[in-house]
């Protein structure tokens, strides 16, 4: 494994995605960063998804077929096959822009304390038209603010994280059939280190009637609340929630500022 070009393992779960899967995987093949492998889990598709992927001739693509077990379980299975130092997500109907992996790896190299990064997002419809854009959290402080509002700070499909961080929190919690991204990010936010995102749109998130986003949005919101409640079993999470709920934004900024000064002894202006 090269220290300069570490291997990225892309985790992708497919279920009846024949309409978009070729375009999604093609966006990975077009990446300017070439040292990646795709772990594609066919989660019991009943259409032509499996055959479409089998016909893509790229040795970096590894396909595994199973009975339907759901997205969360499939992602953990994909991770068990992964060999990379970094894990990246890609949803089966979404598109990664060509420089996504390159820019995210560069951000990790520039910030060794980062354990997860994302990017800004563009939401697209069935015709690939951009209908909305979104700026994602740039650091852990912004991420915690969003989590406190039951909002995911990074787009699930756009994330790349260190395998060591994923293993440290024991991967995805399979008790969450949806909202697994919120739960994952909530638990990751309690690790030492920092979170970040590339300040440009590198990922196109497709929203259409058959997409996971459209079908499960309401259930996901409820699961997010459940995850936040369960995470309060951790004393540090309970302390942080009290800070976020009871004091103003200015006071929160001041608290983090003083915390950094006293823990590092460094005052940066």
C-alpha positions as CSV (number, residue, x, y, z in Angstrom):
1,X,0.0,0.0,0.0
2,X,1.5,3.4,-1.0
3,X,1.7,6.1,1.6
4,X,1.4,8.6,-1.1
5,X,-1.6,7.0,-2.9
6,X,-3.5,5.0,-0.3
7,X,-6.1,2.5,-1.4
8,X,-9.7,3.6,-1.2
9,X,-12.4,1.0,-0.8
10,X,-15.8,2.2,-2.2
11,X,-18.8,0.7,-0.4
12,X,-21.9,0.4,-2.7
13,X,-25.1,-1.5,-2.1
14,X,-27.4,-2.2,-5.1
15,X,-31.1,-3.1,-5.1
16,X,-33.1,-3.0,-8.4
17,X,-31.0,-0.1,-9.7
18,X,-30.7,-1.0,-13.4
19,X,-31.7,2.5,-14.5
20,X,-28.8,4.3,-12.9
21,X,-26.2,1.8,-11.8
22,X,-24.0,2.0,-14.9
23,X,-23.9,5.8,-14.7
24,X,-23.0,5.7,-11.0
25,X,-20.1,3.2,-11.5
26,X,-18.9,5.1,-14.6
27,X,-18.4,8.1,-12.4
28,X,-16.0,6.1,-10.3
29,X,-14.1,4.8,-13.3
30,X,-13.7,8.4,-14.4
31,X,-12.0,9.5,-11.1
32,X,-8.7,11.2,-11.5
33,X,-7.5,9.3,-8.5
34,X,-7.0,5.7,-9.7
35,X,-6.0,3.6,-6.6
36,X,-9.5,2.4,-5.5
37,X,-11.5,-0.8,-5.4
38,X,-15.3,-1.0,-5.6
39,X,-17.0,-3.4,-3.3
40,X,-20.5,-3.7,-4.9
41,X,-23.1,-5.7,-3.0
42,X,-26.1,-6.8,-5.0
43,X,-28.7,-7.0,-2.2
44,X,-31.1,-9.4,-3.9
45,X,-31.9,-7.4,-7.0
46,X,-34.8,-8.8,-9.1
47,X,-34.0,-6.7,-12.2
48,X,-31.0,-6.5,-14.5
49,X,-28.7,-4.7,-12.1
50,X,-26.3,-7.7,-11.5
51,X,-25.8,-8.4,-15.2
52,X,-25.2,-4.7,-16.0
53,X,-22.4,-4.5,-13.4
54,X,-20.9,-7.9,-14.5
55,X,-20.5,-6.5,-18.0
56,X,-18.3,-3.6,-16.8
57,X,-14.8,-4.8,-17.4
58,X,-12.6,-3.2,-14.7
59,X,-10.5,-5.3,-12.4
60,X,-11.1,-2.9,-9.5
61,X,-14.8,-3.8,-9.3
62,X,-15.7,-6.7,-7.1
63,X,-19.3,-7.9,-7.0
64,X,-21.0,-9.9,-4.3
65,X,-24.5,-11.2,-4.5
66,X,-26.8,-12.0,-1.5
67,X,-30.4,-12.3,-0.4
68,X,-31.9,-9.0,0.5
69,X,-30.7,-7.9,3.9
70,X,-31.1,-4.1,3.6
71,X,-28.7,-1.2,3.2
72,X,-27.2,-1.1,6.7
73,X,-26.2,-4.8,6.8
74,X,-25.0,-4.6,3.2
75,X,-22.6,-1.8,4.0
76,X,-21.1,-3.7,6.9
77,X,-20.7,-6.7,4.7
78,X,-19.0,-4.5,2.0
79,X,-16.7,-3.1,4.7
80,X,-15.7,-6.7,5.7
81,X,-14.4,-7.3,2.2
82,X,-12.6,-3.9,1.9
83,X,-8.8,-3.7,1.9
84,X,-8.4,0.0,1.8
85,X,-6.9,2.4,4.3
86,X,-9.9,4.6,3.5
87,X,-13.6,3.8,3.0
88,X,-15.7,5.9,0.7
89,X,-19.4,5.7,0.1
90,X,-21.3,5.9,-3.1
91,X,-25.0,5.3,-3.6
92,X,-26.1,3.3,-6.6
93,X,-28.0,6.1,-8.3
94,X,-25.7,9.0,-7.5
95,X,-22.7,10.5,-9.3
96,X,-19.2,11.4,-8.0
97,X,-17.5,14.2,-9.9
98,X,-14.1,13.2,-11.4
99,X,-11.9,14.9,-8.8
100,X,-13.9,13.7,-5.8
101,X,-11.4,11.1,-4.5
102,X,-8.3,13.2,-5.4
103,X,-9.6,16.3,-3.5
104,X,-10.7,14.2,-0.5
105,X,-7.4,12.4,-0.2
106,X,-5.6,15.7,-0.5
107,X,-7.7,17.0,2.4
108,X,-6.6,14.0,4.5
109,X,-3.0,14.6,3.6
110,X,-3.2,18.3,4.6
111,X,-5.0,17.4,7.8
112,X,-3.7,14.3,9.5
113,X,-6.1,14.6,12.4
114,X,-9.2,14.3,10.1
115,X,-11.0,11.0,10.5
116,X,-13.8,11.8,8.0
117,X,-14.4,14.2,5.1
118,X,-17.2,15.0,2.8
119,X,-17.9,17.6,0.2
120,X,-20.7,20.0,-0.8
121,X,-23.6,18.5,-2.7
122,X,-25.8,19.0,-5.7
123,X,-29.2,17.3,-5.7
124,X,-30.3,16.1,-9.1
125,X,-33.5,14.8,-10.6
126,X,-34.2,11.9,-13.0
127,X,-33.0,14.0,-15.9
128,X,-29.6,14.9,-14.2
129,X,-30.8,18.5,-13.7
130,X,-29.6,20.2,-10.5
131,X,-32.5,21.2,-8.3
132,X,-30.7,22.2,-5.2
133,X,-27.2,22.6,-3.7
134,X,-26.1,22.2,-0.2
135,X,-23.0,23.3,1.8
136,X,-21.8,20.7,4.3
137,X,-20.1,21.0,7.7
138,X,-16.5,22.2,7.5
139,X,-15.4,21.0,11.0
140,X,-16.6,19.1,14.0
141,X,-18.1,22.2,15.7
142,X,-20.4,22.8,12.7
143,X,-21.1,19.0,12.5
144,X,-22.2,18.9,16.1
145,X,-24.5,21.9,15.6
146,X,-26.2,20.1,12.7
147,X,-26.5,16.8,14.6
148,X,-28.1,18.7,17.5
149,X,-30.7,19.8,15.0
150,X,-31.2,16.2,13.9
151,X,-29.6,17.0,10.5
152,X,-26.8,15.0,9.0
153,X,-23.7,17.3,8.7
154,X,-22.3,15.4,5.6
155,X,-24.1,13.7,2.7
156,X,-23.9,10.0,3.3
157,X,-22.9,9.1,-0.2
158,X,-20.1,11.8,-0.3
159,X,-18.2,10.7,2.8
160,X,-14.7,9.2,3.0
161,X,-13.4,8.1,6.3
162,X,-10.4,6.3,7.8
163,X,-10.9,2.6,8.1
164,X,-9.4,2.9,11.6
165,X,-12.2,5.3,12.7
166,X,-14.9,3.0,11.2
167,X,-13.5,0.0,13.1
168,X,-13.2,2.0,16.3
169,X,-17.0,2.6,16.4
170,X,-17.7,-1.0,15.1
171,X,-19.1,0.2,11.8
172,X,-22.8,0.7,11.1
173,X,-25.4,-0.1,13.7
174,X,-27.6,-2.7,12.1
175,X,-30.6,-1.8,14.3
176,X,-31.1,1.2,12.0
177,X,-32.6,0.1,8.7
178,X,-32.5,3.8,7.7
179,X,-30.8,6.9,9.2
180,X,-27.7,4.7,9.5
181,X,-25.7,7.8,8.2
182,X,-27.0,10.0,11.1
183,X,-26.1,7.3,13.7
184,X,-22.7,6.7,12.1
185,X,-21.8,10.4,12.1
186,X,-23.2,10.9,15.6
187,X,-20.9,8.2,17.0
188,X,-17.9,9.4,14.9
189,X,-18.3,12.9,16.3
190,X,-17.3,11.6,19.7
191,X,-13.9,10.4,18.5
192,X,-10.7,12.4,19.0
193,X,-9.7,14.3,15.9
194,X,-11.5,16.5,13.4
195,X,-14.1,16.3,10.7
196,X,-14.1,18.3,7.5
197,X,-15.3,18.7,3.9
198,X,-14.0,19.9,0.6
199,X,-15.6,23.3,-0.1
200,X,-16.9,22.5,-3.5
201,X,-19.5,20.3,-5.1
202,X,-18.0,16.9,-5.7
203,X,-21.1,14.7,-5.4
204,X,-24.5,14.6,-7.1
205,X,-27.2,13.1,-5.0
206,X,-30.1,11.9,-7.0
207,X,-33.6,12.4,-5.7
208,X,-36.5,10.6,-7.5
209,X,-39.6,8.6,-6.5
210,X,-37.7,5.3,-6.2
211,X,-34.7,6.7,-4.4
212,X,-33.8,5.8,-0.8
213,X,-34.0,9.5,0.0
214,X,-37.5,9.9,-1.2
215,X,-38.9,6.7,0.3
216,X,-37.5,6.8,3.7
217,X,-37.2,10.5,4.6
218,X,-39.9,10.5,7.3
219,X,-38.7,7.2,8.9
220,X,-35.1,8.5,8.8
221,X,-36.0,11.6,10.7
222,X,-37.6,9.5,13.4
223,X,-34.6,7.2,13.6
224,X,-32.3,10.2,13.8
225,X,-34.1,11.2,17.0
226,X,-33.8,7.7,18.4
227,X,-30.1,7.7,17.6
228,X,-29.6,11.0,19.4
229,X,-31.4,9.7,22.4
230,X,-29.4,6.5,22.6
231,X,-26.1,8.3,22.2
232,X,-26.8,10.2,25.4
233,X,-25.8,7.0,27.2
234,X,-22.3,8.4,26.6
235,X,-21.4,10.9,29.4
236,X,-19.5,13.2,27.0
237,X,-22.5,13.3,24.6
238,X,-24.9,14.2,27.5
239,X,-22.5,17.0,28.6
240,X,-22.3,18.3,25.1
241,X,-26.0,18.3,24.5
242,X,-26.5,20.3,27.7
243,X,-24.1,22.9,26.4
244,X,-25.7,23.1,23.0
245,X,-29.3,23.3,24.4
246,X,-28.8,25.8,27.2
247,X,-26.3,28.4,26.0
248,X,-26.1,30.8,23.1
249,X,-24.1,30.3,19.9
250,X,-21.6,33.0,21.1
251,X,-21.1,31.2,24.4
252,X,-20.6,27.9,22.5
253,X,-17.9,29.5,20.4
254,X,-16.3,30.9,23.5
255,X,-16.4,27.5,25.3
256,X,-14.7,25.8,22.4
257,X,-12.1,28.6,22.1
258,X,-11.2,28.3,25.8
259,X,-11.2,24.5,25.7
260,X,-8.6,24.6,22.8
261,X,-6.5,27.1,24.6
262,X,-6.4,25.2,27.9
263,X,-5.8,21.8,26.2
264,X,-3.2,22.8,23.7
265,X,-1.7,25.9,25.3
266,X,-1.7,27.6,22.0
267,X,-3.6,30.8,21.1
268,X,-4.1,31.2,17.4
269,X,-5.2,34.5,16.0
